[in-house]
Each structure stands twice: as structure tokens, then as C-alpha cells.
Amino acid sequence: VEVAVQLDEVSLTVLEGDVSVQDELVDSALTVDDSAADEDPYGVVLWPAAQAVARELVALTDGSGEPLLRSGSVLLELGAGTGLCSIAAASVGATALATDYRPEPLELIERATASNSERLGKALAVT
């Protein structure tokens, strides 16, 4: 499912699992041993906290008012989920490395990065 996110002057989209996928992952997570990380349902959902962090990332400035994230900057996102923070950082010129231990979020990030690159008319550096 495509979700639009407005970050000040930049409009981005991310992908999250549809409701049936989210329900399936939650049901699976609830029926397994607590130590089974393979059933984590949270990486295919766009969380409000990710939106708040992404807004702050693109707005961060140094003491002179220059943006902290720009061409040449590198961002490492651990547990990237939908990858909004990585995609936001890349939209302002940074290179982002989005990581997650499940394949589903990484597939969504790859597709969302390609979609945003096409829509913005520039290659976003998210790997």
C-alpha cells in the first residue's frame, strides 16, 4: 500500500504491507515463542515516530544554518522498516544505508526508492 508523507517542502511516498499482510504477521507473532524474531510484524508498517524523525532529519542544520544532511552525508538506518528516514535523507542528497533483518521491509524500501526517484526526477541513493 502506498502512503504519502509530506516533509515540509518534500512530498515522499513509502510502501507498507496491506492490512491482510499486517494482520497475518501480527497473528503469527502472537502465536510464537517471544524469542522468535522471525515473526516481527512491525517492519511493514509506517509508524508516526518515523514520520517525526524524517521531518527532523531533513530540517537539521549546523550552527551556521547549513543543512546537516546534504550531498556527501551518509545515514545508517537500523531497523529501517518502511525506510522513510533513509528515503528522506536521500531526497536531500545524502547517501543512506537502510537495514532490517526481515526481507519484506527491504523489498518495500527498494520499490519505494525507485518510485520516489522517478517522481522526484533524481536518483535517490538508498541501499
N, C-alpha and C positions, 0 to 999 in steps of 0.2 A: 504494500500500500504506500503510495507516495504522499508525503507530508510536507507542506510548505512551511518554511520558517523565515521570518523577517528579522534580520540582524541590522538594525539601524539602516544603513544605505544599501545593504546587500540582501537580496532575496535568494535563499537556497532551498533545495529540496533534499530530503533524506527518504530512505525506504525503511519501512518496518514490516514485520510479519503481519499478515491479516489476522483477524480475530480468531479464526479457527486454528491457525498455527500457534498463536499465543495461548489459547485455551489448552491445546494439546500439550504444549511444553509445560504449562503450569500443572496440569493434571499429572503428567509424568513426574515432575519434580516433587509433587506431594506424595507420591506413592513409592519413592525410593529412599534408601538409606541417606541420611543427612550428609554423609561423606562423598556421595556420588555427584561430583561436579559436572558430569556429562549432561545432566538433565536441567541445567540452569536455564530458565526461560527469559531472563531479563535482557539479554543482548539484542533481542529483536524488537524492542520497544523504545520509542523516543521518550525519554524522561524529561520532565520540566527542568531538572538540575542541569542537564546537558545544554538546554537552550540558554539558561542563565550564564553558564560558563562560556559558551560560544560567544555570546554577546560581549562579555568582559574581555575575552581573548582578542577580538578584533578591535576593541576600543582601548586596549592598554597602550600607554605612552611612557616614554622615559622622562627624565626631569626637564628636558627641553621641549617636550610636546611632540616629539617624533614617535611614530608607531613602533612598538617593540617587535611586532610580527611584521616582517616585510621580506623582500627577496633576500635570500641568504640565511634567513632564520630557519631553524629546524624545531619541529614539535614532535614529541613522542607521546602518543596517547595509549595508555594501558587500559585494557578492558573497554575498548572503543565502542562497543555496541553498534549503534547506527552510524557512528563516525562523524557526527555533526561537528564536533570540535576540530577534528582533522580537516574536514572539508571547509570549515570556516577559516581556519588558519591558511589553508592553501588558496582560498579565494582572495586573500590579501597579499599573496606572493610567497608565503613560507612553504617549505617542504615538510610534509607530515608523514610520520610512520604510525599507522593505526594497527594496533594489535588486539587480538582477542583469542581465547583458546578454543572457541567453537567456530566451525566453518560458516554457519549461516550468517552471522553478522558480517564476516569478511566478504562474503558474496554480495550482501546488500550494499556494503561500502563501495565495492568495486563498481557496481552498477550505478549507484548514486553519484560517484565521482565522474563517471563518463557522462551521465546526464547533465550534471552541473557544468562540466567543461564545455559541452556543446551549447548549452543555454547561455553561458557567460561569454562564449567566444574565445576562451583561452584554456590551455591545458592546465589542469589542477594537479599538483604534484602530491598525490596521496598514494602511498604503497602500504 
